[in-house]
Amino acid sequence: MEKFKMFVVFLLILMFVVGAYFFIINFERKEKQEEVESSFSVTGNLIINNPGLDKDEWYLVYDKEGASGVTKKLVIQENDIACKGGEEECSVFFNFEDGVVGERVEVKGEEDGSEVIVYEIEFLED
């Protein structure tokens, strides 16, 4: 019986240590994303399967000072992205369906040349 009590205490301590470890890792990851988010924050429109662009890949078209119709490929890692807006819009977006083509969105992430690693996308009302 004494061994059983020690085993239970050991398991509780182990669970606490593992939980603290994952909490710290997740907290650091979130801080990193918050730092990165400020590097790219643009409002534009979603497009997919346009001629001359990669098939079944989302792109953002937006205007910036001195240039209109800037196109950036969106790199989407579902586990690292927060989608705000209607549930239907988010599911269509993640399944790479045409249902949200042309939708106005705000994209936050990290710019990498002609691509944007997306951390947050918010579907905006027209």
Backbone as JSON, one array per atom type, in Angstrom:
{
  "sequence": "MEKFKMFVVFLLILMFVVGAYFFIINFERKEKQEEVESSFSVTGNLIINNPGLDKDEWYLVYDKEGASGVTKKLVIQENDIACKGGEEECSVFFNFEDGVVGERVEVKGEEDGSEVIVYEIEFLED",
  "N": [[0.82, -1.2, 0.0], [1.98, 1.19, 0.69], [3.78, 1.58, -1.38], [2.04, 2.02, -3.45], [0.89, 4.5, -2.75], [3.16, 6.14, -2.95], [3.66, 5.85, -5.64], [1.36, 7.08, -6.74], [1.73, 9.71, -5.81], [4.12, 10.28, -7.15], [3.17, 10.15, -9.81], [1.38, 12.32, -9.79], [3.12, 14.47, -9.36], [4.68, 14.22, -11.67], [2.72, 14.71, -13.64], [2.15, 17.38, -13.03], [4.62, 18.62, -13.6], [4.9, 18.04, -16.36], [2.59, 19.33, -17.32], [3.17, 22.01, -16.61], [5.42, 22.39, -18.22], [4.32, 22.19, -20.87], [2.57, 24.35, -20.73], [4.35, 26.51, -20.5], [5.77, 26.27, -22.93], [3.66, 26.68, -24.78], [2.93, 29.29, -24.06], [5.26, 30.74, -24.7], [5.27, 30.3, -27.44], [2.93, 31.62, -28.2], [3.62, 34.25, -27.5], [5.67, 34.66, -29.34], [4.23, 34.52, -31.74], [2.63, 36.81, -31.41], [4.56, 38.8, -31.56], [5.4, 38.43, -34.19], [3.08, 38.84, -35.63], [2.76, 41.58, -35.98], [4.43, 42.17, -38.07], [3.21, 41.83, -40.54], [0.21, 42.99, -41.51], [-2.63, 43.23, -43.13], [-5.42, 44.34, -45.03], [-7.46, 42.86, -47.41], [-8.57, 41.04, -50.35], [-9.61, 37.65, -50.81], [-8.35, 35.23, -53.11], [-8.39, 32.38, -55.28], [-7.17, 29.78, -57.37], [-6.71, 31.36, -59.67], [-5.77, 32.28, -63.03], [-2.34, 31.78, -63.82], [-1.49, 31.63, -61.22], [-0.6, 29.47, -58.44], [-2.32, 26.36, -58.35], [-5.14, 25.61, -56.32], [-4.32, 27.11, -54.09], [-4.46, 29.66, -51.67], [-4.57, 33.18, -52.12], [-3.85, 36.6, -51.32], [-5.13, 39.64, -52.33], [-4.37, 43.0, -52.43], [-4.21, 46.57, -51.91], [-1.53, 48.88, -51.77], [0.31, 51.79, -50.81], [1.43, 53.37, -53.65], [1.27, 51.1, -55.2], [-1.08, 49.01, -56.73], [-3.24, 46.19, -56.45], [-1.57, 44.22, -55.33], [-0.29, 40.98, -54.91], [-0.14, 38.29, -52.71], [0.92, 35.09, -51.78], [-0.73, 32.9, -49.55], [0.47, 31.18, -46.86], [-0.64, 28.55, -45.13], [-0.93, 27.14, -42.04], [-2.75, 25.07, -40.41], [-2.76, 24.43, -37.65], [-1.57, 26.58, -36.46], [-3.03, 28.86, -36.92], [-5.45, 31.38, -36.37], [-8.81, 31.75, -36.94], [-11.19, 34.11, -37.57], [-14.56, 34.97, -37.68], [-17.41, 33.91, -39.54], [-18.35, 30.51, -38.89], [-18.85, 28.86, -41.06], [-17.48, 30.2, -43.11], [-14.82, 29.92, -42.24], [-14.46, 27.12, -42.31], [-14.8, 26.57, -45.04], [-12.67, 28.04, -46.01], [-10.4, 26.69, -44.88], [-10.69, 24.26, -46.15], [-10.04, 24.82, -48.69], [-11.96, 25.65, -50.6], [-14.0, 27.24, -53.1], [-15.92, 28.9, -52.0], [-15.53, 31.29, -50.53], [-14.28, 33.07, -52.14], [-13.13, 36.23, -53.07], [-13.96, 37.38, -50.74], [-13.66, 39.88, -48.21], [-10.95, 40.28, -46.11], [-8.9, 40.45, -43.16], [-5.56, 39.92, -42.79], [-3.06, 38.63, -40.73], [0.33, 38.08, -40.06], [3.49, 36.72, -40.97], [5.62, 38.14, -43.27], [7.21, 36.72, -46.04], [9.04, 37.2, -48.49], [7.35, 36.73, -51.45], [5.32, 35.5, -50.17], [3.05, 34.97, -47.41], [3.15, 33.91, -44.15], [0.55, 32.81, -42.45], [-0.98, 33.8, -39.44], [-3.27, 34.74, -38.35], [-6.53, 35.18, -39.52], [-9.2, 37.21, -40.4], [-12.53, 37.38, -41.23], [-14.22, 39.94, -42.75], [-17.05, 42.14, -42.53], [-18.83, 43.4, -45.31]],
  "CA": [[0.0, 0.0, 0.0], [2.88, 2.34, 0.74], [4.32, 1.76, -2.72], [0.96, 2.58, -4.26], [0.8, 5.93, -2.41], [4.33, 6.8, -3.53], [3.45, 5.85, -7.08], [0.35, 8.1, -7.02], [2.39, 11.0, -5.6], [5.04, 10.43, -8.26], [2.38, 10.47, -11.0], [0.86, 13.68, -9.65], [4.25, 15.38, -9.58], [5.02, 14.12, -13.08], [1.67, 15.41, -14.38], [2.33, 18.8, -12.78], [5.81, 19.05, -14.34], [4.58, 17.99, -17.79], [1.63, 20.4, -17.57], [3.9, 23.28, -16.56], [6.28, 22.44, -19.41], [3.51, 22.51, -22.03], [2.06, 25.7, -20.55], [5.44, 27.44, -20.82], [6.02, 26.18, -24.37], [2.54, 27.33, -25.46], [3.0, 30.71, -23.75], [6.35, 31.29, -25.5], [4.83, 30.25, -28.83], [1.96, 32.69, -28.38], [4.36, 35.5, -27.48], [6.38, 34.75, -30.61], [3.23, 34.85, -32.76], [2.22, 38.19, -31.23], [5.64, 39.62, -32.09], [5.44, 38.25, -35.63], [1.85, 39.35, -36.22], [2.88, 42.99, -36.34], [5.25, 42.35, -39.26], [2.33, 41.89, -41.7], [-1.2, 43.12, -41.17], [-3.18, 43.86, -44.33], [-6.8, 44.03, -45.41], [-7.57, 42.65, -48.85], [-9.56, 40.07, -50.8], [-9.11, 36.3, -51.07], [-8.54, 34.62, -54.42], [-7.86, 31.02, -55.42], [-7.27, 29.2, -58.71], [-6.66, 32.35, -60.75], [-4.75, 31.96, -64.03], [-0.99, 32.24, -63.52], [-1.17, 31.39, -59.81], [-0.61, 28.06, -58.07], [-3.65, 25.78, -58.22], [-5.61, 25.26, -54.97], [-3.6, 27.89, -53.08], [-5.08, 30.95, -51.39], [-3.78, 34.4, -52.3], [-4.46, 37.83, -50.86], [-4.92, 40.77, -53.23], [-4.59, 44.21, -51.66], [-3.58, 47.79, -52.41], [-0.67, 49.6, -50.84], [0.73, 53.06, -51.38], [2.32, 53.25, -54.79], [1.02, 49.88, -55.97], [-2.41, 48.43, -56.5], [-3.34, 44.8, -56.87], [-0.44, 43.41, -54.85], [-0.72, 39.61, -54.66], [0.73, 37.5, -51.84], [0.47, 33.72, -51.51], [-0.94, 32.67, -48.13], [0.96, 29.9, -46.35], [-1.58, 28.27, -44.05], [-0.64, 25.99, -41.19], [-4.0, 25.06, -39.65], [-2.57, 24.37, -36.2], [-1.02, 27.84, -35.98], [-3.81, 29.98, -37.42], [-6.72, 31.71, -35.74], [-9.77, 32.2, -37.94], [-12.3, 34.84, -36.96], [-15.63, 35.19, -38.63], [-18.4, 32.84, -39.54], [-17.84, 29.14, -38.88], [-18.91, 28.35, -42.42], [-16.39, 30.82, -43.86], [-13.56, 29.33, -41.81], [-14.34, 25.74, -42.79], [-14.6, 26.65, -46.49], [-11.31, 28.55, -46.19], [-9.44, 25.64, -44.57], [-10.85, 23.17, -47.11], [-9.64, 25.36, -49.99], [-13.11, 25.68, -51.49], [-14.21, 28.55, -53.72], [-17.06, 29.58, -51.39], [-15.22, 32.58, -49.94], [-13.49, 33.84, -53.09], [-13.51, 37.63, -53.13], [-14.3, 37.88, -49.41], [-12.78, 40.87, -47.61], [-10.34, 39.72, -44.91], [-7.69, 41.05, -42.59], [-4.59, 38.85, -42.59], [-1.9, 38.96, -39.91], [1.31, 37.01, -40.11], [4.89, 37.06, -41.23], [5.89, 38.22, -44.7], [8.43, 36.02, -46.46], [9.11, 37.42, -49.94], [6.04, 36.84, -52.09], [4.38, 34.71, -49.38], [2.75, 35.39, -46.03], [2.83, 32.83, -43.23], [-0.65, 33.35, -41.8], [-1.24, 33.46, -38.05], [-4.65, 35.1, -38.04], [-7.34, 35.7, -40.61], [-10.52, 37.63, -39.92], [-13.47, 37.69, -42.3], [-14.82, 41.25, -42.45], [-18.34, 42.46, -43.13], [-18.68, 44.38, -46.4]],
  "C": [[0.86, 1.26, 0.0], [3.47, 2.64, -0.63], [3.28, 2.41, -3.63], [0.83, 4.08, -4.01], [1.97, 6.7, -3.01], [4.19, 6.89, -5.05], [2.45, 6.94, -7.48], [0.97, 9.49, -6.86], [3.36, 11.29, -6.75], [4.3, 10.83, -9.54], [1.83, 11.89, -10.95], [1.96, 14.71, -9.9], [4.64, 15.39, -11.05], [4.0, 14.87, -13.94], [1.82, 16.92, -14.22], [3.51, 19.34, -13.59], [5.53, 19.09, -15.84], [3.6, 19.11, -18.15], [2.29, 21.77, -17.58], [4.77, 23.45, -17.79], [5.47, 22.85, -20.64], [2.91, 23.91, -21.93], [3.12, 26.72, -20.94], [5.72, 27.44, -22.31], [4.92, 26.92, -25.14], [2.58, 28.83, -25.25], [4.08, 31.38, -24.6], [5.96, 31.33, -26.98], [3.86, 31.38, -29.13], [2.64, 34.05, -28.39], [5.07, 35.72, -28.81], [5.41, 35.13, -31.72], [2.8, 36.3, -32.64], [3.28, 39.14, -31.76], [5.61, 39.59, -33.61], [4.23, 38.9, -36.29], [2.01, 40.79, -36.7], [3.71, 43.19, -37.6], [4.41, 42.4, -40.54], [0.89, 41.92, -41.22], [-1.86, 43.93, -42.28], [-4.62, 43.43, -44.53], [-6.86, 43.94, -46.93], [-8.65, 41.63, -49.16], [-8.89, 38.74, -51.11], [-9.35, 35.89, -52.51], [-7.92, 33.23, -54.39], [-8.1, 30.56, -56.85], [-7.4, 30.23, -59.83], [-5.59, 31.96, -61.75], [-3.39, 32.57, -63.65], [-0.57, 32.06, -62.07], [-1.25, 29.9, -59.53], [-2.03, 27.56, -57.84], [-3.91, 25.38, -56.76], [-4.77, 25.9, -53.86], [-4.3, 29.23, -52.92], [-4.07, 32.07, -51.6], [-4.58, 35.57, -51.73], [-4.12, 38.92, -51.86], [-5.28, 42.03, -52.44], [-3.87, 45.38, -52.34], [-2.66, 48.34, -51.34], [-0.19, 50.85, -51.56], [1.74, 52.84, -52.5], [2.11, 52.02, -55.63], [-0.38, 49.37, -55.67], [-2.4, 47.0, -57.01], [-2.14, 43.96, -56.49], [-0.98, 42.03, -54.48], [0.31, 38.89, -53.81], [0.11, 36.12, -51.64], [0.35, 33.53, -50.0], [-0.48, 31.26, -47.76], [0.16, 29.62, -45.08], [-1.18, 27.0, -43.33], [-1.77, 25.94, -40.18], [-3.8, 25.07, -38.14], [-2.11, 25.7, -35.62], [-1.86, 29.05, -36.36], [-5.1, 30.14, -36.63], [-7.62, 32.29, -36.81], [-10.94, 32.86, -37.22], [-13.32, 35.13, -38.03], [-16.61, 34.05, -38.53], [-17.76, 31.46, -39.6], [-17.82, 28.55, -40.28], [-17.77, 28.91, -43.26], [-15.05, 30.16, -43.51], [-13.4, 27.91, -42.35], [-14.12, 25.71, -44.3], [-13.17, 27.09, -46.79], [-10.28, 27.44, -45.98], [-9.53, 24.46, -45.53], [-10.54, 23.61, -48.54], [-10.75, 25.29, -51.02], [-13.32, 27.11, -51.99], [-15.27, 29.4, -53.03], [-16.78, 30.95, -50.8], [-14.34, 33.44, -50.86], [-14.02, 35.27, -53.15], [-13.86, 38.23, -51.78], [-13.23, 38.86, -48.91], [-12.28, 40.31, -46.29], [-9.2, 40.6, -44.43], [-6.77, 39.89, -42.26], [-3.43, 39.39, -41.77], [-0.94, 37.78, -39.95], [2.7, 37.55, -40.35], [5.13, 37.03, -42.74], [7.23, 37.56, -45.01], [8.51, 36.1, -47.99], [7.74, 37.61, -50.53], [4.97, 36.04, -51.35], [4.16, 35.35, -48.01], [2.42, 34.14, -45.23], [1.73, 33.37, -42.33], [-0.77, 32.84, -40.37], [-2.67, 33.79, -37.65], [-5.32, 35.63, -39.29], [-8.72, 36.03, -40.06], [-11.38, 38.02, -41.12], [-14.23, 38.94, -41.9], [-16.17, 41.37, -43.13], [-18.11, 43.51, -44.22], [-19.23, 45.72, -46.01]]
}
